[in-house]
Amino acid sequence: MGALDEFERYMETLCERLGHADRQRGFIEYSQGLMLPIERKSVEPLAAHTDPWHVSAKHQSLHHMVAKSDWSDEAVLDGVREWVAPALGLEKGCYWIVDDTGFPKNGRHSVGVTRQYCGQLGKQDNCQVAVSLSLASPEGSLPIAFRLYLPEEWAADKVRRQKTGVPEDIRFATKPDIALAQIQAAQATGVPAGVVLADAGYGNSLDFREGLTALGLAYCVGVQSNTGVWTKERMPLPPKPRTSIRGREATRLRRAPGHTPLSVKEVACQLPARAWRTVTWRQGTNARLSSRFAALRVRAAHRDWHRCAPREEEWLLIDWPRQESEPVHYWLARLPATTTLRTLVGMAMMRWRIERDYQELKQEFGLSHYEGRGWRGFHHHATLCIAAYGFLLTTRLKTHGGCKKNSARSQVSLLPKAYTPRGRRKNAAPRSRLDRHAALSVGPRHRSCTRALSLLRVPKPKVQFMTQ
């Protein structure tokens, strides 16, 4: 079966979840546009390249589909997951990766925008932040849940909520709370259970870790260097023994000199030289990636003064490269005591796979290009980007076994000479390389142009999938 026929079948599967036949054409055309080699993938450029001779009408149609139409993001993402999961090879290892990503914004009217930490910029700035849950294996990964983080100031602002269409049932929730809700929903949907991976932004939350434990899920999550733990050599005192028949019996653990928790950094600095081993976890771009690691069994010490017994043992994994003056990463892992150091390192490093997903989703599929302000449009656009990414991820896994990056660009015909983007003077000097709406050349210049083929057998636009 060819790529065009496969894409046709994929779209049919997803369109069944839209709830109304009138939404199907816009959904397909929007998805096609996200796979085109155009620099900007907001609604107007997508409309211009989808139907160059009727841009205004197509713009209105696509805008209604993404910003106004009431279809379920969860239902469509479930369809994408069901399509992609068989190609991931989850039997080789199944992981649920929790992460968030930022979208820099200039104004203050887009839903959820405030001054907060933006991972894309590496600093505090004006941006939106979304939390995602990805299903991953050693072969690839796919976001299966995606939700905007709504800051407290937005959650309490009725006027801005109404203007941007925030649903009434959406209340303020921390990012770990959002992630835990996504994980619970994945369990309820029957997603194959995986080891939960997350960075310290989530692993620092005791409530998040205890929530995963209550769900019966294994995890390997980052923590900060000041996280307190108990070791075999340094444990809390048991409850004070009863000395009188009067009064209630003591049930709380006690702390005293010599019986206080250590920070994970202190634990790392006290380990002998024989505890450290160099571990290689994968082949990088130019060399094999390796570092020096140590692992030992510990018990989390946070908020345990109200407990009658210490928490269960878990792994503390420490990354201390030889060239560094102190450890650079720490993880707590709820995994069997028989787990090897190499397995622990492999799981911890698997989390960075999501960074590649976000890079491709933003650079190749326009995840950060949506220009609307509303809640529904933000999530619909993200769902469509993930749907387009899911199809090409599956094609890559089936064609190359996941070892090569698939080209997310498709062949597209140039815009008509008469086309002028909105807001630009018709007599403006040509600046094709600077115009964000201009079509980009596809592939290296020494290649001959390929003949355009019709996608989904519709006369417009002329599109052909290309993989490299």
N, C-alpha and C positions, 0 to 999 in steps of 0.2 A: 504493500500500500504506500503511495507517495505521500510527501509531506502535506500537499494541498488537501488530499482526501482525508488524511489524519486530522488536519486542523478543522476541516468541515465537521467531522464526527465529534471532535472535542467541543466545538462551539454548540453543536446540537445538544450535547450532554449538559452544558452549562445553561443554555437558554431554557431548558426545561424547568430550571429553578427560579426563573425570573417572575413567574406568576401571571404574565400577560404577554400575548403574542406580539403586541405592538412595540414591546421593548426590545425584541430580538435583533432587528436590523441595526438599531443604534448601538447595541451591545457589541455586535460583531464588527461593525465599522470602527468603533472606538478601540477595540482590541487590535484590529489590523493597524490602525494608526500608531499605536504604541510600539509596534514592531518595525516601523519605518525609520530610515536613517535621517531623521530630521533633528535639528539642534534643540528645538523647543517643543514640548509635548503637552502644552495647555490646550484648551478646547479649540481656540480659533485656528492655530496651525494644523491641528488634526482635521478640522473641517476643511481647511484649504487643500490639504493633500488627499483627503478622501473624495471630495467632489469639487474640483477647482473651478467649475463653471457656475456653481450655485453655492458659493461659500456662505452667504448670509443665511439661507434656508438651512443648510447643513449645520451651521454653527448653532442655530436655534434648536435644531433637533438633538444634537449631541449634548448641548448644555442641559436641555430638559431631562435627558436620559441619566446624566451623571449627577445633576444637582437637585432635581425635583422628583424624579420617579421613585416610587416607594417599593423597591425590591430589597431582598434580604442579603446583606453582605455575608452573614454566617452561612446561609444556604449555598451561595456560590463558592465560598472558600472550601466548604465541605466537598463540593463537586470537584474542585481543583485538586484537593488532597487525595480523593479517591482515584483520580486519574494518574497522579504522579507517584503515589506510594508504591505501587508494584514495581516501578523502575528503580526505586531507591535501594533495594537490596537490604531491607531492614533486618533480615535474618543475620547479617554480618555485624549488626550493632545498631541499636535504636536509641536515639537521644531526643530530649525535648529541650530546646535552647531558648532561654528567656533573655530578652534584651530590649533596649529602646533606642530610638534614633531621633535626631533633631532636624527641624526644617527652619532655617533662618528666615525671618520676616522683618520688613521695614515698618509696617503700620501696627496698630493695636486692635483693629476691628476683626481680623480673622479669628475664628473660634479657637480658644485655648492659648492665644498668644500672650506671652508675658516674658519678663526678663528672668531667665533660668539657664541652667547649664545646658549647653548645646555640644554634643559629642562631635558633630561635623566641624565645628569651629574650635573645639577644645577649650572653651571658656564660657563664662556667663554672658548671655546676649539675648536680644529679643528673638524669640523663636516659638515654634510649636514642638511638642514632643509626643511621640506615639510609642506604646508598648506592644511588643509582638511575642508570639510563641511560635517557634519553628520546629518542624519534624525533620530530623536529620539522621544520616547514616554516614559511614566512611565514604560513600559515593557522592553524596550531595545533600542539600537541605532546602526546605521550602517553608515560608511563613504560612501558618494555618490559622492564625488569629491576629488581629491588628486593631488596636483601639487607641484613640487620642487620650492623652493624659489631660484632665481638666483641672487646672490649678484652683486652689481654694477661693481666690478672689473672683474667678469666673463662675465657680459653682454657686456662689452666693449672690451673684449679680443677675437679678431676674430680667432686667432690660436687655442686657447683652445675650443672655440665654435665649430670649424670645427672638431677637433679631437674627441669630445664627442657627436657630432651629435645634437647640440642644434638647433631646428627649426629656420628658418630665422625670423619668425613673433614673436618670443619670445624676448621681450625687458625687461629692468629692470622695476620692479614693486615692491612696498612695500608689506609687508604681508597683511595689510588691503586692499590694492588695489586688490590683488589676491583673497582674501576672498570675496570682493564685486563683482568681476567678476564671481566667482563660484555661488554666490547667484542669480545674474542676469540670469545666465545660467539655474539654477534650476527653477526659475520662468518661463523662456521661455519653458522649457521642460514639465511644468505642474505638478511639484512636489507639493503636498498639502502644502499650506502656513502654516508656523509655527512661533512662537516667536523666534527671533534670540538671542542666548546666546553666550557670548564671555568673555574672561578675559580682564584685563586692557591693555594688549598689543594691543588690537583692540579698546576697549572702549575709550581709551585716545584720539583716532583720531576723531576730530570733523568731518572731511570729511567722515569717515566711518559711523558715526551716522547720519549725514545729508543724506548720500547716502541711508541708510536704510529707513529714513523718506520719501525720494523722491520716493522710491519703494512701499511705503504704508505698510511697515512691522513694527510690534511691536518688541521691543527688551528689553533685560535686560542684560546690559554689565557692566563689572567691570571698575572702574576708580581709579586713584591714589588719595592720600589724599590731594594734592595741587590743584585739579581741582576746578576752580572758579564757583560759582553759585550765583544767586539772590534768596532771600527769600521774603515772603510777607512783612516782616518788613523792608527789605533793598533792594530797587529797584533803578535803574538808574534814573536820571532826564530826563524829556522829552526834545525834541529839543528846543533850545533857541527861545523864541517868537520873532517875527519880530518887530523891533522898527522903521524901516524906509521903505519908499516905494521904496527905491533904493537898488539894490543888490538882490541876491537870498535868498529865504526863507530857514532857517536852517531846516534840516531833520534828523540830527544825534542825537542819544542818548548821554547824557552827564554824566560824572562822576565828583564827588566832595566829599569833606570830609563828611562822613556819607552816601555817595551814591557810595560806591565801593563794588565790589563783595567779598564774603567770600569764603574761601576754604572749602571743604566739612568736613575737620577735625575741622575747627573752628565752623562750624554749629553743628557738633556732640557734641562738648564740651560745647556749649551753651544750649543744650536741657535740660529741667527739668527732674527730676527722673521719673515723671509719664509718660514720653514719651516712656520709655523702657519697653519691654515685652519679656519674655522668650518664645521661639518658638521651638518646636520639629519638625523636618522635615522628618526623616526616622529612621528605625532601623539599627544600625551599626552592626559590627561583634560581639561586646561584650556588647553593651549598645545602648540605643536610643540616637541619635545625636540631640543636642539642644544647643542653645546659646541665647544671649540677643540682640534684634534688636529694631531699631526705623526706622520709615519711615515718610517722609513729602514731600510736593509738592514744587518743586524748578524750576528755569529756568537756563539753561546753560548760562554762561557769556563769554565764550571764543570768541574772535574776534567779539564782538558785538558793537564796537565803530563806525562801519560803517553802523549800522542798524538804521532804524527809529522807530522800536518797538521791545520790548523784544521777545525772542523766546517763543514757547509754553511751558506750564507747563509739567513737567514729575516727576516721583517719584525718590527720593533719598533714597536708602536703606542702612542702616549702621549696621554693625556687631561689637558689642563691648562685648566680653565675660567678665564676672565679674572678672575673675582672671587676666585680662590684664590691663595695665596702660593706654592704649589708644585703639581706634578702630583698628580692623585688616583688615576689608574689606569694600569697598564702591561700590555701583552699581547705575547707572542711568537707569531707566526703562520707556520706552514710552508705558505706559499701561493706561487704563481708571482710572479716579479718584476714581471710586467705588471699585477698586481692594483691597482686604483685605491684611493685613500684612502677614498672613499665606500663601496666594497665592504667594505673592512677594518672600518670603523666599524659597518656594518650587521651583519656577522658577529659582532663582539664584543658588540654590544648584544642580539643574539638570545638570548644565554644567560639573560637576565632573564625570558624567557618561562616558565622552569621555576618561578619564584617564584609566578606566578599559578596554575600547576598545583597546587602544594603548598597554596596558600591555598584553592582550591576543594576539593581532596581532604580537607582537614582540616575546613573550615567546613561544607561541603555534604554530604560523603559519610562523615564520621566516621572518617577515617584514624587520628586520634590517640585514638579512643575505646575501643580494645580494652583490656579489663581483665584478660585472662589473663596468665600468666607464662611460658608455654612458647614455644619456638622455632617449632614448627609453627603454633600458633594465631596468633602475630604475623605470620607470612608469609602464611597463608591469608586472614586478615582484610585485609591490605594488597592481596592479589591480587583479592579480591572488590570492594574499594573502587575499584581501577583498572578492573575490568571494568564496574562501574556507570558510572564516569566516562567510559569509552570509548564506551559506547552513547550517552550524552547529548552527548558531543563530536561524534560522527558526525552525530547529529540536528541539532545546531547548525550544523555545516559545510554540510550539505545544505540546510537551511532558510534560514539567514541568510548563508551564505558566510563564516562565521567572524568577521563584523564585530560581532556582538552577543553578549552573554553570555547563555547559555541558563539559564533557571531550572531548578535541579536539584531543585525541590520538586514533589511530586505530591500529589493530593488524597487524604485519608485520613479515614475515619470516626473519631469520637471513641471513646475507650475506654469500656467499660461502667462505670456508676457504682460497681459493686461491686468494681472492680479496685483493689488496693492493692499498690504495689511492695514487694518483699521488704525487710525491715528497717524498715518504717514502721508505726507504730501505726494500727490501723483507726479509732480515734476522734480522730486528729490533725486539727487545724484545717485547712481547705482553703487551699492556697497554690498555686493553679494557675499563677501566673506565675513562681513560684520552683521548683516541682517539676520536676526535670530530666527526668522521664518524661512530662510533660504534652504533649499534642499542640498544636502551634503553629497559629495561624490562617494561612491561605494567602492571599497577595496583599493588595493594599490593601483597607481596610475598606469603601470605597464600592462594591466589586464585589459582585454578587450571587453566592450560592453556586452552584457548578456541580454538576450531578448526578453522583454517583459511578458509575463504570463498573467492570466486573470486569476485572482484568488476567489475561491468560492463561486466561480463561474458567473460573477457579476461583471458588467462591462467597465465599471469604474470603482476604485482606482486600479491601475495596472500594478500588480505586486507579484513578487516572486521571492520565496524564502531562499536564503543563502546560508550555508553553514561552512565553517572553516575548521 
